[in-house]
Amino acid sequence: MDITTYKYALQVSQQYELTKTRSHNPLRINFRCPICGDSKVNMYETRGWFYEYKGELRYGCFNCNKNYPFPFYLKLRHPEIYRHYILEKNGDRYKKKEPTVEADTSNIGKKSLTSIIDDSTINKYCVRLDRLPEGHPALLYMQNRLIPEERMCLFWFTMKWRELANAVKPNTCSNNDPEPRIVIPIFDEKGNIASMQGRALRSTEKLRYMTVKSSEDANKVYGLERINPNETVFYLEGPIDSVFIDNALAIVGGTMSLEEAPHKKTRVWVLDNEPRSKDTCARMLKLIEAGERIVIWDKCKWQKKDVNDMILKEGATKEEINQYLRDNIVKGLRAKIRFNEWKKVIL
């Protein structure tokens, strides 16, 4: 199955009720059937599926027994998404003109995300982590960080990071010497790769994290293609932390104004647990004063600064941290009181 079909299946499935990805390789996504509505008696019944069969993706329901190839299903149920899917899958020979993307001013300000990185560029230089052989150093690195197995498909590996970076944005690196990195693709809401971040695997590299954007206004919010905007959306400080959290995003490659950050009505900010950091405390105070919803770590039993370290070094579980986040969303005066009790610096 090609990466374009994979991306669109993830994107479309997030619109359905009770969606759960059961497997990434082969891809199997389960949800309530949008055609028949599944059971009228049991609201938790999920018998609709996107599933991979002989290398091709299909839609099937065990209740109404509808069964279609994914492209036909997309055309039937989501004609507008199907149009973009066909354009991307088949390339320029099908394009009459460049589609325009209208910016949602409530989500991303007034910028339109028009620049993308071709899938062929990523495929030329990278291998997805879940497709690497057991024992591969890159796979072992992520396994040692306790990254959930079902999330390995979100990360790639390259031995040619500098060459890849220069292919996306010329003159990013001074040479094309081999350099191994974990590659974190950053998609826009339509599933196009807009930016990417490389995590160094060698301790000798000067930049541990390096972000390359296809253009200056390219999307730098990680996770947009997977979240449900109608539920609480957690903003974390790094992509790796975000994969442990349900319905989470992360901003990479610098800061972003509140006007630009998507999902204003449902977003919650989760900054690192750094009560002695003036920078973190100042940013948290700014969010509180702007009326934003945030999570404060004052009542948690963990001391490490980020989610991955809490799990890796303190034995926290993903479920415990997700529950803490849901239970400790505050804003306004309550946030200010708890913030003042938590911070250890004078601002």
Kinemage of the C-alpha trace (Angstrom):
@kinemage 1
@onewidth
@group {chain A} dominant
@subgroup {mainchain}
@vectorlist {calphas} color= white
{ca met a 1} P 0.000 0.000 0.000
{ca asp a 2} L 1.339 3.423 -0.942
{ca ile a 3} L 1.936 6.190 1.609
{ca thr a 4} L -0.735 8.456 0.061
{ca thr a 5} L -3.477 5.880 0.658
{ca tyr a 6} L -2.133 5.271 4.165
{ca lys a 7} L -2.303 8.993 5.003
{ca tyr a 8} L -5.812 9.474 3.630
{ca ala a 9} L -7.124 6.419 5.473
{ca leu a 10} L -5.855 7.877 8.766
{ca gln a 11} L -7.302 11.281 7.921
{ca val a 12} L -10.763 10.036 6.930
{ca ser a 13} L -11.081 7.569 9.808
{ca gln a 14} L -10.681 10.389 12.351
{ca gln a 15} L -14.075 11.728 11.219
{ca tyr a 16} L -15.847 8.584 12.398
{ca glu a 17} L -17.108 7.508 15.815
{ca leu a 18} L -15.048 5.264 18.133
{ca thr a 19} L -12.135 5.065 15.699
{ca lys a 20} L -9.240 2.864 16.775
{ca thr a 21} L -6.186 1.830 14.771
{ca arg a 22} L -5.758 -1.873 15.456
{ca ser a 23} L -2.645 -2.385 13.353
{ca his a 24} L -0.349 -0.271 11.172
{ca asn a 25} L 1.364 -3.052 9.228
{ca pro a 26} L -0.884 -4.307 7.740
{ca leu a 27} L -3.148 -1.289 8.246
{ca arg a 28} L -6.395 -2.094 10.100
{ca ile a 29} L -8.621 0.751 11.354
{ca asn a 30} L -11.877 0.017 13.182
{ca phe a 31} L -14.870 2.389 13.663
{ca arg a 32} L -18.661 2.632 13.684
{ca cys a 33} L -19.891 2.121 10.144
{ca pro a 34} L -20.835 5.513 8.638
{ca ile a 35} L -23.089 3.806 6.069
{ca cys a 36} L -25.435 1.750 8.267
{ca gly a 37} L -24.650 3.356 11.621
{ca asp a 38} L -23.826 -0.054 13.120
{ca ser a 39} L -26.049 -1.253 15.965
{ca lys a 40} L -28.992 0.886 17.121
{ca val a 41} L -29.028 -1.084 20.374
{ca asn a 42} L -25.329 -1.048 21.278
{ca met a 43} L -23.776 2.403 20.826
{ca tyr a 44} L -20.282 0.940 21.310
{ca glu a 45} L -20.514 -1.557 18.452
{ca thr a 46} L -17.804 -0.982 15.823
{ca arg a 47} L -18.019 -3.149 12.719
{ca gly a 48} L -16.687 -0.808 10.045
{ca trp a 49} L -13.101 -1.296 8.880
{ca phe a 50} L -10.365 0.031 6.660
{ca tyr a 51} L -8.179 -3.010 6.121
{ca glu a 52} L -5.276 -4.031 3.926
{ca tyr a 53} L -5.828 -7.057 1.686
{ca lys a 54} L -3.202 -8.299 -0.768
{ca gly a 55} L -1.426 -4.965 -0.644
{ca glu a 56} L -4.560 -2.892 -1.336
{ca leu a 57} L -6.753 -0.987 1.124
{ca arg a 58} L -10.477 -1.768 1.307
{ca tyr a 59} L -13.524 -0.653 3.272
{ca gly a 60} L -15.783 -3.299 4.803
{ca cys a 61} L -18.596 -3.566 7.365
{ca phe a 62} L -19.622 -6.774 9.130
{ca asn a 63} L -23.105 -5.393 9.787
{ca cys a 64} L -24.371 -4.106 6.426
{ca asn a 65} L -21.820 -6.198 4.473
{ca lys a 66} L -20.796 -3.278 2.268
{ca asn a 67} L -17.323 -3.812 0.833
{ca tyr a 68} L -15.453 -1.498 -1.523
{ca pro a 69} L -11.906 -0.699 -2.636
{ca phe a 70} L -10.753 2.352 -0.682
{ca pro a 71} L -10.661 4.743 -3.708
{ca phe a 72} L -14.250 3.855 -4.668
{ca tyr a 73} L -15.414 4.222 -1.054
{ca leu a 74} L -13.709 7.616 -0.828
{ca lys a 75} L -15.400 8.752 -4.047
{ca leu a 76} L -18.754 7.524 -2.755
{ca arg a 77} L -18.616 9.002 0.749
{ca his a 78} L -16.094 11.872 0.548
{ca pro a 79} L -15.983 13.210 -3.033
{ca glu a 80} L -14.034 16.375 -2.166
{ca ile a 81} L -11.345 14.429 -0.283
{ca tyr a 82} L -11.329 11.893 -3.139
{ca arg a 83} L -10.462 14.675 -5.601
{ca his a 84} L -7.403 15.666 -3.569
{ca tyr a 85} L -6.476 11.999 -3.093
{ca ile a 86} L -6.476 11.319 -6.841
{ca leu a 87} L -4.480 14.474 -7.593
{ca glu a 88} L -1.824 13.533 -5.076
{ca lys a 89} L -1.717 9.849 -5.967
{ca asn a 90} L -1.482 10.295 -9.715
{ca gly a 91} L 0.641 13.418 -9.935
{ca asp a 92} L 0.788 16.402 -12.200
{ca arg a 93} L -0.595 14.695 -15.308
{ca tyr a 94} L -4.038 14.859 -13.722
{ca lys a 95} L -3.785 18.465 -12.516
{ca lys a 96} L -5.552 21.207 -14.416
{ca lys a 97} L -4.606 23.855 -11.921
{ca glu a 98} L -3.168 24.090 -8.443
{ca pro a 99} L -5.885 23.685 -5.809
{ca thr a 100} L -6.169 26.589 -3.392
{ca val a 101} L -6.389 26.026 0.338
{ca glu a 102} L -8.478 28.618 2.155
{ca ala a 103} L -7.188 29.402 5.610
{ca asp a 104} L -9.584 28.970 8.567
{ca thr a 105} L -9.037 32.207 10.475
{ca ser a 106} L -10.267 30.617 13.701
{ca asn a 107} L -7.548 27.995 13.426
{ca ile a 108} L -4.478 29.115 11.559
{ca gly a 109} L -4.686 32.831 11.101
{ca lys a 110} L -4.490 34.089 7.544
{ca lys a 111} L -1.766 31.880 6.130
{ca ser a 112} L -2.423 29.122 3.593
{ca leu a 113} L -0.262 26.050 3.638
{ca thr a 114} L 0.541 25.538 -0.028
{ca ser a 115} L 4.067 24.128 0.065
{ca ile a 116} L 4.519 20.397 0.530
{ca ile a 117} L 7.289 17.824 0.414
{ca asp a 118} L 6.752 15.076 -2.163
{ca asp a 119} L 6.286 11.572 -0.805
{ca ser a 120} L 8.862 10.399 -3.341
{ca thr a 121} L 11.511 12.544 -1.626
{ca ile a 122} L 10.878 10.898 1.743
{ca asn a 123} L 10.708 7.421 0.203
{ca lys a 124} L 13.979 7.971 -1.644
{ca tyr a 125} L 16.011 8.698 1.485
{ca cys a 126} L 14.074 7.122 4.365
{ca val a 127} L 12.651 3.876 5.699
{ca arg a 128} L 9.711 3.821 8.095
{ca leu a 129} L 10.733 2.483 11.519
{ca asp a 130} L 8.123 -0.279 11.614
{ca arg a 131} L 9.626 -1.631 8.383
{ca leu a 132} L 13.179 -1.874 9.721
{ca pro a 133} L 14.524 -5.301 10.714
{ca glu a 134} L 14.608 -6.207 14.406
{ca gly a 135} L 17.832 -5.087 16.034
{ca his a 136} L 18.340 -2.076 13.760
{ca pro a 137} L 20.028 0.706 15.805
{ca ala a 138} L 17.347 3.298 14.983
{ca leu a 139} L 14.557 0.926 15.969
{ca leu a 140} L 16.372 -0.054 19.158
{ca tyr a 141} L 16.835 3.607 20.056
{ca met a 142} L 13.096 4.266 19.872
{ca gln a 143} L 12.220 1.005 21.627
{ca asn a 144} L 14.610 1.931 24.433
{ca arg a 145} L 12.677 5.188 24.805
{ca leu a 146} L 9.537 3.045 25.213
{ca ile a 147} L 7.821 4.540 22.179
{ca pro a 148} L 4.545 2.585 21.725
{ca glu a 149} L 4.840 -0.037 18.986
{ca glu a 150} L 1.699 1.232 17.269
{ca arg a 151} L 3.363 4.650 16.933
{ca met a 152} L 6.577 3.453 15.277
{ca cys a 153} L 4.992 3.986 11.869
{ca leu a 154} L 4.999 7.735 12.525
{ca phe a 155} L 8.814 7.882 12.477
{ca trp a 156} L 11.356 7.207 9.728
{ca phe a 157} L 15.083 6.568 9.546
{ca thr a 158} L 17.671 7.938 7.138
{ca met a 159} L 21.409 7.573 6.736
{ca lys a 160} L 21.408 10.583 4.390
{ca trp a 161} L 19.888 13.368 6.481
{ca arg a 162} L 22.002 16.137 4.943
{ca glu a 163} L 21.190 15.038 1.422
{ca leu a 164} L 17.497 14.817 2.331
{ca ala a 165} L 17.514 18.268 3.965
{ca asn a 166} L 19.198 19.793 0.905
{ca ala a 167} L 16.674 18.099 -1.392
{ca val a 168} L 13.820 19.718 0.539
{ca lys a 169} L 15.494 23.108 0.988
{ca pro a 170} L 18.744 23.675 -0.945
{ca asn a 171} L 21.806 24.811 1.041
{ca thr a 172} L 20.367 23.735 4.381
{ca cys a 173} L 23.538 21.724 5.011
{ca ser a 174} L 27.009 22.608 3.784
{ca asn a 175} L 27.617 19.103 2.399
{ca asn a 176} L 25.886 15.798 1.691
{ca asp a 177} L 28.014 13.635 3.983
{ca pro a 178} L 26.171 10.629 5.497
{ca glu a 179} L 24.414 11.410 8.775
{ca pro a 180} L 21.977 9.043 10.525
{ca arg a 181} L 18.846 10.600 12.025
{ca ile a 182} L 15.331 9.724 13.081
{ca val a 183} L 13.044 11.624 10.691
{ca ile a 184} L 9.756 13.003 12.022
{ca pro a 185} L 7.442 14.037 9.136
{ca ile a 186} L 5.115 16.930 9.939
{ca phe a 187} L 1.867 16.755 7.982
{ca asp a 188} L -0.758 19.386 7.347
{ca glu a 189} L -4.458 18.723 7.969
{ca lys a 190} L -4.830 17.177 4.508
{ca gly a 191} L -2.057 14.650 5.113
{ca asn a 192} L 0.626 16.372 3.004
{ca ile a 193} L 4.173 16.489 4.387
{ca ala a 194} L 4.866 20.182 4.995
{ca ser a 195} L 7.994 20.003 7.177
{ca met a 196} L 10.210 17.460 8.873
{ca gln a 197} L 12.386 17.245 11.941
{ca gly a 198} L 15.541 15.172 12.255
{ca arg a 199} L 16.652 13.771 15.626
{ca ala a 200} L 20.400 13.070 15.717
{ca leu a 201} L 21.562 9.565 16.610
{ca arg a 202} L 25.218 10.522 17.016
{ca ser a 203} L 26.303 12.419 20.120
{ca thr a 204} L 28.870 14.359 18.053
{ca glu a 205} L 26.220 16.303 16.106
{ca lys a 206} L 26.012 19.972 17.096
{ca leu a 207} L 22.237 20.132 16.593
{ca arg a 208} L 20.319 17.353 18.320
{ca tyr a 209} L 17.081 18.423 16.630
{ca met a 210} L 16.962 20.052 13.214
{ca thr a 211} L 13.778 21.202 11.463
{ca val a 212} L 13.512 21.655 7.695
{ca lys a 213} L 10.465 23.378 6.181
{ca ser a 214} L 9.417 23.341 2.547
{ca ser a 215} L 8.758 27.097 2.815
{ca glu a 216} L 8.730 29.805 5.469
{ca asp a 217} L 4.972 29.503 6.006
{ca ala a 218} L 4.917 25.689 6.003
{ca asn a 219} L 3.027 23.976 8.806
{ca lys a 220} L 5.072 23.324 11.951
{ca val a 221} L 2.362 21.727 14.102
{ca tyr a 222} L 3.015 18.005 14.513
{ca gly a 223} L 0.032 15.619 14.552
{ca leu a 224} L -2.617 17.641 12.694
{ca glu a 225} L -3.508 14.737 10.388
{ca arg a 226} L -4.441 12.437 13.292
{ca ile a 227} L -6.321 14.488 15.877
{ca asn a 228} L -10.052 14.898 16.365
{ca pro a 229} L -10.613 18.685 16.558
{ca asn a 230} L -13.973 18.229 18.281
{ca glu a 231} L -12.354 16.704 21.363
{ca thr a 232} L -9.797 18.191 23.763
{ca val a 233} L -6.547 18.803 21.852
{ca phe a 234} L -3.385 18.803 23.987
{ca tyr a 235} L -0.392 20.872 22.849
{ca leu a 236} L 2.946 19.464 24.043
{ca glu a 237} L 6.485 20.742 23.562
{ca gly a 238} L 7.851 17.890 21.449
{ca pro a 239} L 6.630 15.320 18.895
{ca ile a 240} L 7.999 12.339 20.852
{ca asp a 241} L 6.161 13.391 24.016
{ca ser a 242} L 2.975 13.902 22.023
{ca val a 243} L 2.755 10.301 20.775
{ca phe a 244} L 2.104 9.121 24.350
{ca ile a 245} L -0.882 11.457 24.731
{ca asp a 246} L -4.365 10.985 23.301
{ca asn a 247} L -5.343 13.583 20.690
{ca ala a 248} L -2.122 15.574 21.008
{ca leu a 249} L -0.137 18.045 18.905
{ca ala a 250} L 3.331 19.557 19.231
{ca ile a 251} L 4.878 22.735 17.835
{ca val a 252} L 8.300 22.202 16.266
{ca gly a 253} L 10.937 24.481 14.843
{ca gly a 254} L 10.297 27.561 16.972
{ca thr a 255} L 7.419 29.433 18.522
{ca met a 256} L 3.939 30.117 17.179
{ca ser a 257} L 1.554 32.915 18.026
{ca leu a 258} L -1.767 32.047 19.646
{ca glu a 259} L -3.531 33.469 16.582
{ca glu a 260} L -1.803 30.913 14.378
{ca ala a 261} L -2.236 27.860 16.643
{ca pro a 262} L -5.092 25.648 15.404
{ca his a 263} L -8.189 24.595 17.371
{ca lys a 264} L -8.634 27.543 19.685
{ca lys a 265} L -11.894 26.241 21.145
{ca thr a 266} L -10.598 22.817 22.149
{ca arg a 267} L -6.866 23.300 22.766
{ca val a 268} L -5.072 22.824 26.101
{ca trp a 269} L -1.382 23.695 26.596
{ca val a 270} L 0.945 21.219 28.343
{ca leu a 271} L 4.344 22.805 28.936
{ca asp a 272} L 7.225 20.871 30.474
{ca asn a 273} L 7.370 20.302 34.231
{ca glu a 274} L 10.077 22.921 34.841
{ca pro a 275} L 9.122 25.092 37.840
{ca arg a 276} L 12.712 26.405 38.046
{ca ser a 277} L 12.906 27.483 34.408
{ca lys a 278} L 12.272 31.207 33.930
{ca asp a 279} L 11.520 30.651 30.249
{ca thr a 280} L 8.931 27.907 30.860
{ca cys a 281} L 7.312 29.835 33.717
{ca ala a 282} L 7.159 33.032 31.678
{ca arg a 283} L 5.503 31.238 28.770
{ca met a 284} L 3.013 29.550 31.079
{ca leu a 285} L 2.116 32.872 32.710
{ca lys a 286} L 1.597 34.425 29.293
{ca leu a 287} L -0.846 31.638 28.379
{ca ile a 288} L -2.775 32.109 31.619
{ca glu a 289} L -3.028 35.858 31.096
{ca ala a 290} L -4.268 35.248 27.550
{ca gly a 291} L -7.138 33.179 28.951
{ca glu a 292} L -5.831 29.884 27.593
{ca arg a 293} L -6.487 26.502 29.198
{ca ile a 294} L -3.350 24.824 30.547
{ca val a 295} L -2.172 21.843 32.591
{ca ile a 296} L 0.011 22.476 35.657
{ca trp a 297} L 2.162 19.702 37.103
{ca asp a 298} L 1.832 20.803 40.735
{ca lys a 299} L -0.215 17.791 41.817
{ca cys a 300} L 1.629 15.076 39.923
{ca lys a 301} L 3.823 12.445 41.576
{ca trp a 302} L 6.556 12.645 38.927
{ca gln a 303} L 9.578 14.946 39.013
{ca lys a 304} L 10.981 14.645 35.477
{ca lys a 305} L 10.404 17.508 33.095
{ca asp a 306} L 8.714 15.760 30.162
{ca val a 307} L 6.312 12.919 29.453
{ca asn a 308} L 8.860 10.552 27.915
{ca asp a 309} L 11.218 10.860 30.906
{ca met a 310} L 8.326 10.340 33.336
{ca ile a 311} L 7.591 7.046 31.596
{ca leu a 312} L 11.193 6.044 30.964
{ca lys a 313} L 12.834 7.023 34.256
{ca glu a 314} L 10.008 7.128 36.804
{ca gly a 315} L 7.810 4.241 35.714
{ca ala a 316} L 4.742 6.316 34.878
{ca thr a 317} L 2.275 4.723 32.483
{ca lys a 318} L 0.739 6.351 29.453
{ca glu a 319} L -2.695 5.846 30.996
{ca glu a 320} L -1.705 7.567 34.255
{ca ile a 321} L -0.326 10.618 32.476
{ca asn a 322} L -3.333 10.917 30.178
{ca gln a 323} L -5.624 10.777 33.203
{ca tyr a 324} L -3.579 13.437 34.995
{ca leu a 325} L -3.853 15.761 32.005
{ca arg a 326} L -7.628 15.316 31.759
{ca asp a 327} L -8.060 15.932 35.501
{ca asn a 328} L -5.871 19.030 35.734
{ca ile a 329} L -7.032 21.405 33.018
{ca val a 330} L -7.334 24.904 34.479
{ca lys a 331} L -7.664 28.497 33.339
{ca gly a 332} L -8.126 31.972 34.748
{ca leu a 333} L -7.892 32.501 38.500
{ca arg a 334} L -7.593 28.792 39.310
{ca ala a 335} L -4.683 28.499 36.918
{ca lys a 336} L -2.984 31.575 38.403
{ca ile a 337} L -3.262 30.227 41.970
{ca arg a 338} L -1.873 26.801 41.091
{ca phe a 339} L 0.840 28.323 38.907
{ca asn a 340} L 2.059 30.523 41.786
{ca glu a 341} L 2.228 27.486 44.066
{ca trp a 342} L 4.114 25.435 41.467
{ca lys a 343} L 6.759 27.866 40.153
{ca lys a 344} L 10.102 28.156 41.944
{ca val a 345} L 11.370 31.336 40.281
{ca ile a 346} L 10.621 35.040 40.540
{ca leu a 347} L 9.316 36.551 37.312
